[in-house]
Amino acid sequence: MKRRRYGINLDDGTALASDEEFDLLYVPCNTAVSESLHIWFGNNTRTSLLFTGQIGSGKTTLLKEVARRYSSSSITLLFDTAPVAISEGGFLLVILGGILKQCLQCDASLDGSGIRLADFPSLNVSSWDDLSQRLTTRPRSIDEARKLNKVSEILGESASHVFVVCDDLLNRIFEKTGEEPIIIAEGVDKFHPSSPDYFLLKSSLEFLSTRKTLFECNASHLFHLDDFSPDIEKLFLGKIKDVYLSQVLKKRLGSYSSVYDEVFPEIIKHSGGNVRQAIRILGAYHFQKSQPDFEQQRALKKATLQVASNLLEVSFQNLPIDVFTAVKRDKYIETSLFHNLDTRDGAIDAIYHNWLLLESLPSEDAPTHWPTSINPLLPEGIITSVHSQPTREEQAIRTWAEDAGLSDLNLNAPTSEDGTPKWDVFWQEVEETADTGTLHIQKLLHEIASGLFCYERQDRIIITFQNALDIQPVKNYLKAKASTYIQITYQDIILTGGNDQDPIQNLLVKMCELDPHALYSIELDGEWTPEQLRDLDRRRDMFSDLQMLWWIEAESLRRYLPHWPQLRQFFRIYNLDEDLWRGVQPEEIQSDIEFLESMTESGKSEEIRSLTAILNLLAK
């Protein structure tokens, strides 16, 4: 991602990756954890490490900052984005491909290792280099994806032999280099520890735990007793201290940081010590500050409401109210809650979805008490509102919110000390929430122009709609409008889900060669299954450096969001109401047409036709 050396560098909280980004934006927030990582990477011993933290805690950035010094000798396995299939064989294909590639890089012999090129007849490879390339790159066609699927099925059927082969190849790397091969198992954190997909991954994790492997995991994996290696060394990244969060925000704002100094404490308070939440709130507030009706406190409230709606999916019927009650009372979560059959699932969910935020490791005096807080983006009265049955008025409002395409996350009636609703305050929040949740096309363009239509940022937007007939004219309008900002490549992709569909493999094929300067327009169609939605959720990091518009029917999005705790971290969500074109003036469209006509570059005629069609539509 291209960064501004002196200006504002806001994004949706993606991990830092390049040397430029680390030099410009990195803040060392946890030196003790960083030192432990350096020690582990530097030790030439066969020990594994479980590196954990919650979503948005900054663990991927910290891992990349340390690992980049050892990248030449490490094997990175992307269990979230690389598998062509979510199966035991699919994960084995990732492991075998990564180890084989490292063998070739260090010139380790492959003869007599237990595999032959002839074992992969469907791939029709003529050399080990060719096989390594095929196993470690995305398929370029559906036919190639099917062939790789066939390979993964064969590997799954011979899993025990494949593990023996991989172990032998790792030993050969050690004999060749004199150093224990470092394996970085990325993306394990994208698997909910109670999901069936995580169960399929476990045999691969068990094998890797016998080598020098760092597992990037969610904090909730700390509390699964029957996991792949209960005795493994564990490293936890918790709450970021306020002083470091302030430095993060200042670096993101560059020379403009002094203009925002007075709101830093409020942003940090609502972040809960989570670095991604802080950056997202700052980004939302930055946009509100550019509006003509800007007022600081109102802008902060609208920013936090928007970020809460984007990042957190809360189903009040499924909230672990007993766990929330204990945390609110004690300010910690007791380890036994993760092991008790009655509270285990709720406690794991609360940590995995960031409803609760673990602040630090337990102290020596209380080794089972994890300092914990309720995510400040959740409504203050969340426990009271879940305990009591909603009144008829509250139920009517929630029904109205659902019909209007609004999240009832922000529609809990504030209560007085005796528990009765403060209806005046409630209606004010409804008005502000509605104003935040619905944008017509003019305001939408205003907000996303700095992201989707420039090279310095890669933003991802989900646009929900009620009427499918609106989508094509909106796409045409946005595409044509984008051309008035910069010359941009526009890629249209339709992904159809359902029991007889394979949308993820289609996505892998269509995004085989990613273009960081393109605007990807992806429409989700069909009846996506829970398995397909979970698989898409895990592929989140495929999109971290891309500019994207996703189009999802509003009712479908309500069903999808509970399956997307990871994916929604990199997206902002907007609703287009029935008055889609309100505020778009014919004069502005005519001005855009004249601007495009005045340009001499070729390829503008399509955009002019699109804008002319919109002008004719407005005239009707």
C-alpha positions as CSV (number, residue, x, y, z in Angstrom):
1,M,0.0,0.0,0.0
2,K,1.4,3.4,-1.0
3,R,1.8,5.7,2.0
4,R,2.0,9.5,2.4
5,R,5.3,10.4,4.0
6,Y,4.0,13.5,5.8
7,G,0.2,13.3,5.4
8,I,-2.6,11.2,6.8
9,N,-2.4,7.4,6.5
10,L,-5.7,6.0,7.5
11,D,-6.9,2.5,6.5
12,D,-9.3,-0.1,8.0
13,G,-6.7,-1.5,10.4
14,T,-4.8,-3.8,8.0
15,A,-1.5,-5.2,9.3
16,L,1.7,-3.3,8.4
17,A,3.8,-5.3,5.9
18,S,6.4,-3.3,3.9
19,D,9.6,-1.7,5.2
20,E,8.2,1.7,4.3
21,E,5.1,1.1,6.4
22,F,7.1,0.0,9.4
23,D,9.5,2.9,9.2
24,L,6.6,5.4,8.9
25,L,3.8,4.0,11.1
26,Y,5.1,1.3,13.5
27,V,5.0,1.9,17.2
28,P,6.6,-0.7,19.5
29,C,3.7,-1.3,21.8
30,N,4.8,-4.4,23.7
31,T,8.5,-4.8,24.0
32,A,8.3,-7.8,26.3
33,V,6.4,-9.8,23.7
34,S,8.6,-8.6,21.0
35,E,11.7,-9.7,22.9
36,S,10.2,-13.2,23.4
37,L,9.5,-13.5,19.7
38,H,13.1,-12.5,18.9
39,I,14.5,-15.1,21.3
40,W,12.3,-17.8,19.8
41,F,13.3,-17.0,16.3
42,G,17.0,-16.8,17.2
43,N,17.1,-20.1,19.1
44,N,18.2,-23.0,17.0
45,T,16.0,-25.4,18.9
46,R,13.0,-27.5,17.9
47,T,10.4,-25.8,20.1
48,S,7.0,-24.6,19.1
49,L,5.2,-21.4,20.2
50,L,1.5,-20.4,20.4
51,F,1.4,-16.7,19.7
52,T,-2.1,-15.4,20.6
53,G,-4.1,-12.2,20.7
54,Q,-7.7,-11.1,19.9
55,I,-8.9,-9.8,16.6
56,G,-7.3,-6.4,15.9
57,S,-4.8,-6.6,18.8
58,G,-1.9,-6.0,16.5
59,K,-0.4,-9.5,16.7
60,T,0.0,-9.9,12.9
61,T,1.8,-6.5,12.6
62,L,4.1,-7.5,15.5
63,L,4.8,-10.9,14.1
64,K,5.7,-9.4,10.6
65,E,7.9,-6.8,12.2
66,V,10.0,-9.5,14.0
67,A,9.7,-12.3,11.3
68,R,11.0,-10.0,8.4
69,R,14.5,-10.3,9.9
70,Y,14.3,-14.1,9.5
71,S,12.3,-14.4,6.3
72,S,15.0,-15.9,4.2
73,S,15.1,-19.1,6.4
74,S,11.5,-19.4,7.3
75,I,8.6,-21.4,5.8
76,T,5.3,-19.4,5.9
77,L,2.1,-21.5,5.7
78,L,-1.1,-19.5,5.1
79,F,-3.8,-21.8,6.4
80,D,-6.5,-19.1,5.9
81,T,-6.0,-18.0,2.3
82,A,-3.9,-20.7,0.6
83,P,-6.0,-23.9,0.8
84,V,-7.8,-24.8,-2.4
85,A,-10.2,-26.8,-0.2
86,I,-11.0,-26.7,3.5
87,S,-10.2,-30.4,4.2
88,E,-7.4,-32.4,5.8
89,G,-5.9,-32.9,2.4
90,G,-6.3,-29.3,1.5
91,F,-4.2,-28.3,4.6
92,L,-1.6,-31.0,3.8
93,L,-1.2,-29.6,0.3
94,V,-0.3,-26.2,1.9
95,I,2.3,-27.9,4.2
96,L,3.9,-30.1,1.5
97,G,4.0,-27.2,-1.0
98,G,5.7,-24.8,1.5
99,I,8.3,-27.4,2.6
100,L,9.0,-28.5,-0.9
101,K,9.6,-24.8,-2.0
102,Q,12.1,-24.4,0.9
103,C,13.9,-27.6,0.0
104,L,14.5,-26.2,-3.5
105,Q,15.6,-22.8,-2.2
106,C,18.4,-24.4,-0.1
107,D,19.2,-27.1,-2.7
108,A,18.2,-30.0,-0.4
109,S,18.0,-33.3,-2.1
110,L,14.5,-34.7,-2.8
111,D,15.6,-38.2,-4.0
112,G,14.2,-41.1,-2.0
113,S,12.0,-38.8,0.2
114,G,8.9,-40.9,-0.3
115,I,7.3,-38.8,-3.1
116,R,7.8,-38.8,-6.9
117,L,6.6,-36.5,-9.7
118,A,4.7,-39.5,-10.9
119,D,2.5,-39.3,-7.7
120,F,0.9,-36.2,-9.2
121,P,-0.4,-37.4,-12.6
122,S,-3.3,-34.9,-12.8
123,L,-0.9,-32.0,-12.6
124,N,1.3,-33.2,-15.5
125,V,4.5,-31.7,-14.0
126,S,7.9,-32.3,-15.4
127,S,10.2,-31.0,-12.6
128,W,10.2,-30.4,-8.9
129,D,10.3,-26.7,-9.5
130,D,7.1,-27.0,-11.6
131,L,5.4,-29.1,-8.8
132,S,6.4,-26.6,-6.2
133,Q,5.0,-23.7,-8.3
134,R,1.7,-25.6,-8.8
135,L,1.3,-26.4,-5.1
136,T,2.0,-22.9,-3.8
137,T,0.1,-20.6,-6.3
138,R,-3.6,-20.0,-6.8
139,P,-5.2,-22.0,-9.6
140,R,-5.6,-20.1,-12.9
141,S,-8.7,-21.9,-14.0
142,I,-11.6,-24.0,-12.6
143,D,-10.0,-27.0,-14.3
144,E,-6.7,-26.4,-12.5
145,A,-8.6,-25.9,-9.2
146,R,-10.3,-29.3,-9.7
147,K,-6.9,-30.9,-10.3
148,L,-5.5,-29.5,-7.2
149,N,-8.6,-30.6,-5.3
150,K,-8.0,-34.1,-6.6
151,V,-4.4,-33.9,-5.3
152,S,-5.7,-32.8,-1.9
153,E,-8.1,-35.7,-1.7
154,I,-5.2,-38.2,-2.4
155,L,-3.0,-36.5,0.2
156,G,-5.8,-36.7,2.7
157,E,-6.2,-40.4,2.1
158,S,-2.5,-40.9,2.7
159,A,-2.1,-38.4,5.5
160,S,0.2,-40.5,7.7
161,H,2.6,-41.1,4.9
162,V,2.6,-37.4,3.9
163,F,3.5,-36.4,7.4
164,V,6.5,-38.8,7.3
165,V,7.6,-37.3,4.0
166,C,7.3,-33.8,5.3
167,D,9.3,-34.7,8.5
168,D,12.1,-36.2,6.3
169,L,12.2,-33.1,4.1
170,L,12.5,-30.8,7.1
171,N,15.4,-33.0,8.4
172,R,17.1,-32.6,5.0
173,I,16.8,-28.8,5.2
174,F,18.4,-28.9,8.7
175,E,21.2,-31.1,7.4
176,K,21.8,-28.8,4.5
177,T,21.7,-25.5,6.4
178,G,22.7,-26.4,9.9
179,E,19.6,-24.5,11.2
180,E,16.3,-25.9,12.4
181,P,13.7,-24.8,9.8
182,I,11.4,-22.1,11.1
183,I,7.7,-22.6,10.3
184,I,5.2,-19.8,10.6
185,A,1.7,-21.1,10.7
186,E,-0.4,-18.0,9.8
187,G,-4.1,-17.9,9.7
188,V,-4.9,-20.4,12.5
189,D,-6.6,-17.4,14.3
190,K,-9.3,-17.4,11.5
191,F,-10.6,-20.7,12.7
192,H,-13.1,-20.6,15.6
193,P,-11.8,-23.2,18.1
194,S,-15.2,-24.9,18.2
195,S,-15.8,-25.1,14.4
196,P,-15.7,-28.3,12.4
197,D,-13.2,-26.7,10.0
198,Y,-10.7,-26.2,12.9
199,F,-11.2,-29.9,13.7
200,L,-10.0,-30.8,10.2
201,L,-6.9,-28.6,10.7
202,K,-5.9,-30.3,13.9
203,S,-3.9,-33.2,12.5
204,S,-1.7,-30.7,10.5
205,L,-1.2,-28.6,13.7
206,E,-0.3,-31.7,15.7
207,F,2.4,-32.6,13.2
208,L,3.8,-29.0,13.0
209,S,3.9,-28.8,16.8
210,T,6.7,-31.4,16.7
211,R,8.9,-29.0,14.7
212,K,10.0,-25.4,15.3
213,T,6.6,-23.8,14.5
214,L,5.0,-20.5,15.5
215,F,1.2,-20.7,15.5
216,E,-0.6,-17.4,15.0
217,C,-3.8,-18.0,17.0
218,N,-6.8,-16.2,18.5
219,A,-6.7,-15.7,22.2
220,S,-9.7,-18.0,22.5
221,H,-7.4,-20.9,21.5
222,L,-5.6,-20.5,24.8
223,F,-8.5,-22.0,26.6
224,H,-9.1,-25.2,24.6
225,L,-7.7,-28.0,26.8
226,D,-7.9,-30.7,24.2
227,D,-6.0,-28.9,21.5
228,F,-3.1,-30.2,19.4
229,S,-0.3,-29.5,22.0
230,P,-1.4,-28.6,25.5
231,D,2.2,-28.2,26.8
232,I,3.3,-25.8,24.1
233,E,4.8,-22.5,25.1
234,K,2.2,-19.7,25.0
235,L,2.7,-16.0,24.3
236,F,-0.2,-13.5,24.7
237,L,-0.6,-10.0,23.3
238,G,-3.2,-8.1,25.3
239,K,-4.5,-4.5,25.7
240,I,-2.3,-1.8,24.2
241,K,-1.5,0.9,26.7
242,D,-3.1,4.4,26.2
243,V,0.3,6.1,25.7
244,Y,1.2,3.8,22.8
245,L,-2.3,4.1,21.2
246,S,-1.9,7.8,21.3
247,Q,1.4,7.4,19.4
248,V,-0.2,5.1,16.9
249,L,-2.9,7.7,16.2
250,K,-0.4,10.6,15.9
251,K,1.7,8.6,13.4
252,R,-1.4,7.9,11.4
253,L,-2.2,11.6,11.2
254,G,1.3,12.8,10.5
255,S,1.7,16.6,10.6
256,Y,-2.0,17.0,11.2
257,S,-2.1,15.2,14.5
258,S,-2.2,18.4,16.6
259,V,-5.6,19.2,15.2
260,Y,-7.0,16.0,16.7
261,D,-5.2,16.0,20.1
262,E,-8.3,16.9,22.2
263,V,-10.3,13.9,20.9
264,F,-7.5,11.3,21.4
265,P,-8.6,10.4,24.9
266,E,-12.2,9.8,23.8
267,I,-11.1,7.6,20.8
268,I,-8.7,5.6,23.0
269,K,-11.5,5.1,25.7
270,H,-13.8,3.6,23.0
271,S,-11.0,1.5,21.6
272,G,-10.8,-0.7,24.7
273,G,-7.0,-1.0,24.1
274,N,-7.6,-2.6,20.7
275,V,-5.4,-1.0,18.1
276,R,-7.7,-1.7,15.1
277,Q,-10.8,-0.3,16.9
278,A,-8.8,2.9,17.6
279,I,-7.7,3.3,14.0
280,R,-11.2,2.6,12.7
281,I,-12.8,5.1,15.1
282,L,-10.2,7.7,14.1
283,G,-11.0,7.1,10.4
284,A,-14.7,7.4,10.9
285,Y,-14.2,10.6,13.0
286,H,-11.9,12.0,10.3
287,F,-14.7,11.8,7.8
288,Q,-17.2,13.3,10.1
289,K,-14.9,16.2,10.7
290,S,-15.0,17.0,7.0
291,Q,-18.8,17.5,7.0
292,P,-20.3,20.9,6.9
293,D,-22.5,20.2,10.0
294,F,-19.5,19.0,12.1
295,E,-19.8,19.2,15.9
296,Q,-17.2,17.3,17.9
297,Q,-19.2,15.3,20.3
298,R,-21.9,14.4,17.8
299,A,-19.2,13.4,15.3
300,L,-17.5,11.1,17.9
301,K,-20.8,9.4,18.7
302,K,-21.6,8.8,15.0
303,A,-18.1,7.5,14.5
304,T,-18.3,5.0,17.3
305,L,-21.8,3.9,16.3
306,Q,-20.6,3.2,12.7
307,V,-17.5,1.3,13.9
308,A,-19.6,-0.8,16.3
309,S,-22.0,-1.7,13.5
310,N,-19.2,-2.6,11.2
311,L,-16.9,-4.6,13.5
312,L,-19.3,-6.3,16.0
313,E,-22.1,-8.7,15.2
314,V,-24.2,-9.2,18.3
315,S,-27.2,-11.5,18.5
316,F,-28.8,-10.7,21.9
317,Q,-30.5,-14.1,22.1
318,N,-27.1,-15.7,22.0
319,L,-25.0,-13.4,24.3
320,P,-23.5,-15.3,27.2
321,I,-25.2,-13.2,29.8
322,D,-23.8,-15.2,32.8
323,V,-20.3,-14.5,31.6
324,F,-21.0,-10.8,30.9
325,T,-22.5,-10.5,34.4
326,A,-19.4,-12.0,36.0
327,V,-17.0,-9.8,34.1
328,K,-19.0,-6.6,34.8
329,R,-18.9,-7.5,38.5
330,D,-15.3,-8.8,38.9
331,K,-13.4,-7.0,36.1
332,Y,-11.9,-10.4,35.2
333,I,-12.8,-13.7,33.6
334,E,-12.2,-16.8,35.6
335,T,-10.4,-19.6,33.7
336,S,-13.0,-22.1,34.9
337,L,-15.7,-20.4,32.8
338,F,-13.9,-21.7,29.7
339,H,-14.0,-25.3,31.0
340,N,-17.4,-25.5,32.6
341,L,-19.9,-27.2,30.2
342,D,-22.6,-24.6,30.9
343,T,-20.4,-21.5,30.2
344,R,-17.6,-22.8,27.9
345,D,-19.2,-22.0,24.5
346,G,-20.4,-18.6,25.6
347,A,-17.0,-17.6,27.0
348,I,-15.1,-18.8,23.9
349,D,-17.6,-16.9,21.7
350,A,-17.2,-13.7,23.7
351,I,-13.4,-13.7,23.4
352,Y,-13.4,-14.8,19.7
353,H,-15.9,-12.1,18.6
354,N,-14.3,-9.3,20.8
355,W,-17.4,-8.8,22.9
356,L,-15.0,-9.2,25.8
357,L,-11.5,-7.8,25.7
358,L,-8.7,-9.6,27.6
359,E,-6.4,-6.9,29.0
360,S,-3.4,-8.9,30.2
361,L,-2.1,-12.1,31.6
362,P,-3.2,-13.2,35.1
363,S,-1.1,-12.1,38.0
364,E,1.0,-14.6,40.1
365,D,-1.3,-13.9,43.0
366,A,-4.5,-14.8,41.0
367,P,-3.3,-17.1,38.2
368,T,-6.8,-18.0,37.0
369,H,-8.1,-14.4,36.9
370,W,-7.7,-12.8,33.4
371,P,-8.2,-9.0,33.6
372,T,-11.1,-8.4,31.2
373,S,-13.5,-5.7,30.2
374,I,-16.7,-5.5,28.1
375,N,-16.0,-4.0,24.7
376,P,-16.8,-0.3,25.1
377,L,-18.5,-0.3,21.6
378,L,-21.2,-2.5,23.0
379,P,-24.3,-0.6,24.4
380,E,-23.9,0.3,28.1
381,G,-27.1,-1.3,29.1
382,I,-26.4,-4.6,27.4
383,I,-26.7,-6.8,30.4
384,T,-29.9,-5.3,31.7
385,S,-31.5,-5.3,28.3
386,V,-30.7,-9.0,27.8
387,H,-32.0,-10.0,31.3
388,S,-35.4,-8.4,30.8
389,Q,-38.0,-9.1,28.2
390,P,-38.4,-6.1,25.9
391,T,-41.5,-4.0,26.3
392,R,-44.0,-3.8,23.5
393,E,-42.5,-0.4,22.6
394,E,-39.0,-1.8,22.5
395,Q,-40.1,-4.8,20.4
396,A,-41.9,-2.5,18.0
397,I,-38.7,-0.4,17.6
398,R,-36.5,-3.5,17.0
399,T,-39.0,-4.7,14.4
400,W,-38.9,-1.3,12.7
401,A,-35.1,-1.4,12.7
402,E,-35.0,-4.8,11.1
403,D,-37.5,-3.6,8.4
404,A,-35.4,-0.5,7.8
405,G,-32.2,-2.4,7.4
406,L,-30.7,-1.0,10.7
407,S,-28.8,-3.0,13.3
408,D,-30.5,-3.2,16.7
409,L,-27.0,-3.2,18.2
410,N,-27.4,0.6,18.5
411,L,-31.1,0.6,19.4
412,N,-31.1,-0.5,23.1
413,A,-33.1,2.0,25.1
414,P,-30.8,3.8,27.6
415,T,-32.1,3.2,31.1
416,S,-32.2,5.2,34.3
417,E,-31.0,3.9,37.6
418,D,-34.3,2.1,38.3
419,G,-34.1,0.4,34.9
420,T,-36.9,2.3,33.1
421,P,-36.1,3.4,29.6
422,K,-35.1,7.0,28.8
423,W,-37.2,7.4,25.7
424,D,-36.1,10.9,24.8
425,V,-32.5,9.8,24.7
426,F,-33.5,6.7,22.9
427,W,-35.3,8.5,20.1
428,Q,-32.3,10.8,19.7
429,E,-30.0,7.7,19.3
430,V,-32.5,6.2,16.7
431,E,-32.3,9.4,14.7
432,E,-28.5,9.5,14.8
433,T,-28.2,5.8,14.0
434,A,-30.5,6.1,11.0
435,D,-28.5,9.1,9.8
436,T,-25.3,7.0,10.1
437,G,-26.7,3.9,8.5
438,T,-28.3,5.3,5.3
439,L,-26.4,7.2,2.7
440,H,-27.6,8.3,-0.7
441,I,-25.1,8.0,-3.5
442,Q,-23.7,11.5,-3.3
443,K,-22.7,11.2,0.3
444,L,-21.4,7.7,-0.2
445,L,-19.1,8.9,-3.0
446,H,-17.9,11.8,-0.8
447,E,-16.8,9.4,1.9
448,I,-15.1,6.7,-0.2
449,A,-13.5,8.9,-2.8
450,S,-10.3,9.2,-0.7
451,G,-10.1,5.4,-0.5
452,L,-11.6,3.6,-3.5
453,F,-10.6,6.3,-6.0
454,C,-6.9,6.9,-5.1
455,Y,-3.7,4.9,-5.0
456,E,-2.7,5.9,-1.5
457,R,-5.4,3.8,0.2
458,Q,-7.1,0.5,-0.4
459,D,-10.6,0.5,1.2
460,R,-13.3,-2.1,1.1
461,I,-16.9,-1.2,1.1
462,I,-20.0,-3.4,1.4
463,I,-23.1,-1.8,-0.1
464,T,-26.4,-3.4,0.8
465,F,-29.6,-2.9,-1.2
466,Q,-33.3,-3.7,-1.1
467,N,-34.0,-3.7,-4.9
468,A,-31.7,-5.7,-7.2
469,L,-32.8,-3.5,-10.1
470,D,-30.9,-0.6,-8.5
471,I,-27.6,-2.3,-8.7
472,Q,-26.5,-2.0,-12.3
473,P,-27.2,1.8,-12.6
474,V,-25.4,2.3,-9.3
475,K,-22.4,0.3,-10.5
476,N,-22.4,2.3,-13.8
477,Y,-22.5,5.5,-11.9
478,L,-19.7,4.6,-9.5
479,K,-17.6,3.3,-12.3
480,A,-18.1,6.4,-14.4
481,K,-17.6,8.7,-11.3
482,A,-14.3,6.9,-10.5
483,S,-13.0,7.9,-13.9
484,T,-13.4,11.6,-13.0
485,Y,-10.9,11.0,-10.1
486,I,-8.2,8.8,-11.7
487,Q,-7.7,6.3,-14.5
488,I,-8.8,3.1,-12.9
489,T,-9.2,-0.6,-13.9
490,Y,-12.7,-1.8,-12.9
491,Q,-13.1,-5.6,-12.4
492,D,-16.7,-7.0,-12.1
493,I,-17.1,-10.4,-10.4
494,I,-20.3,-12.3,-9.5
495,L,-20.0,-15.0,-6.9
496,T,-22.9,-17.4,-6.6
497,G,-23.2,-19.5,-3.5
498,G,-25.3,-22.6,-2.8
499,N,-25.1,-26.3,-2.3
500,D,-24.3,-27.0,-6.0
501,Q,-21.9,-24.1,-6.3
502,D,-18.2,-23.6,-5.5
503,P,-17.9,-19.8,-5.1
504,I,-14.6,-19.9,-3.2
505,Q,-12.7,-21.7,-6.0
506,N,-14.2,-19.3,-8.5
507,L,-12.9,-16.5,-6.4
508,L,-9.4,-18.0,-6.2
509,V,-9.4,-18.3,-10.0
510,K,-10.7,-14.8,-10.7
511,M,-8.2,-13.3,-8.2
512,C,-5.2,-15.4,-9.3
513,E,-3.3,-12.3,-10.4
514,L,-4.3,-9.4,-8.1
515,D,-4.1,-5.9,-9.4
516,P,-3.5,-3.4,-6.5
517,H,-4.6,-0.5,-8.8
518,A,-7.9,-2.1,-9.8
519,L,-11.3,-1.5,-8.2
520,Y,-12.9,-4.9,-7.7
521,S,-16.7,-5.0,-7.8
522,I,-18.0,-8.2,-6.3
523,E,-21.7,-9.2,-6.1
524,L,-22.7,-12.0,-3.8
525,D,-25.6,-14.0,-5.3
526,G,-27.4,-17.2,-4.5
527,E,-28.0,-19.1,-1.3
528,W,-24.6,-19.2,0.4
529,T,-24.2,-22.1,2.9
530,P,-22.7,-21.6,6.4
531,E,-19.6,-23.6,5.3
532,Q,-19.1,-21.3,2.3
533,L,-19.6,-18.2,4.4
534,R,-17.1,-19.4,7.0
535,D,-14.6,-20.2,4.2
536,L,-15.0,-16.7,2.8
537,D,-14.5,-15.2,6.3
538,R,-11.1,-17.0,6.6
539,R,-10.0,-15.6,3.2
540,R,-10.1,-12.1,4.7
541,D,-6.4,-11.3,4.2
542,M,-6.6,-11.9,0.5
543,F,-8.3,-8.6,0.3
544,S,-6.1,-6.5,2.6
545,D,-4.3,-4.6,-0.2
546,L,-7.2,-4.2,-2.6
547,Q,-9.9,-1.6,-3.4
548,M,-13.2,-3.3,-3.3
549,L,-17.0,-2.7,-3.5
550,W,-19.1,-5.7,-2.5
551,W,-22.9,-5.7,-3.3
552,I,-25.1,-7.8,-1.0
553,E,-28.9,-7.8,-0.7
554,A,-29.8,-6.4,2.7
555,E,-31.7,-9.5,4.1
556,S,-28.9,-11.7,2.9
557,L,-26.3,-9.6,4.7
558,R,-28.1,-10.0,8.0
559,R,-27.7,-13.8,7.6
560,Y,-24.1,-13.5,6.5
561,L,-22.6,-11.2,9.2
562,P,-22.8,-13.7,12.1
563,H,-20.4,-15.9,10.0
564,W,-18.0,-13.0,9.3
565,P,-16.2,-11.9,12.5
566,Q,-12.9,-11.8,10.6
567,L,-14.1,-10.5,7.2
568,R,-16.0,-7.5,8.5
569,Q,-12.8,-6.2,10.2
570,F,-11.6,-4.9,6.8
571,F,-14.9,-3.6,5.5
572,R,-17.2,-0.7,6.0
573,I,-20.9,-1.3,5.5
574,Y,-23.4,1.2,4.0
575,N,-27.1,0.9,3.1
576,L,-28.6,2.4,0.0
577,D,-32.2,3.4,0.7
578,E,-35.2,3.7,-1.7
579,D,-34.4,7.3,-2.3
580,L,-31.1,6.3,-4.0
581,W,-30.7,9.2,-6.3
582,R,-31.9,11.9,-4.0
583,G,-29.2,14.6,-3.9
584,V,-27.6,13.7,-7.3
585,Q,-28.2,16.8,-9.4
586,P,-28.4,16.6,-13.3
587,E,-26.0,19.6,-13.4
588,E,-23.3,17.6,-11.6
589,I,-23.7,14.7,-14.0
590,Q,-23.5,17.0,-17.0
591,S,-20.4,18.6,-15.6
592,D,-18.8,15.1,-15.2
593,I,-19.7,14.3,-18.8
594,E,-18.1,17.5,-20.1
595,F,-15.0,16.8,-18.0
596,L,-14.6,13.3,-19.5
597,E,-15.2,14.6,-23.0
598,S,-12.4,17.2,-22.5
599,M,-9.9,14.4,-21.8
600,T,-7.8,13.0,-24.6
601,E,-7.2,9.6,-23.2
602,S,-8.8,6.7,-25.0
603,G,-11.4,4.4,-23.4
604,K,-13.6,7.1,-21.9
605,S,-16.6,6.5,-24.1
606,E,-18.1,3.8,-21.9
607,E,-18.0,6.0,-18.9
608,I,-19.6,8.9,-20.8
609,R,-22.4,6.5,-21.9
610,S,-23.0,5.4,-18.3
611,L,-23.3,8.9,-17.1
612,T,-25.5,9.9,-20.0
613,A,-27.8,6.9,-19.0
614,I,-28.0,8.2,-15.5
615,L,-28.7,11.7,-16.8
616,N,-31.6,10.3,-18.8
617,L,-32.8,8.4,-15.8
618,L,-32.9,11.5,-13.7
619,A,-34.7,13.4,-16.4
620,K,-37.5,10.8,-16.2
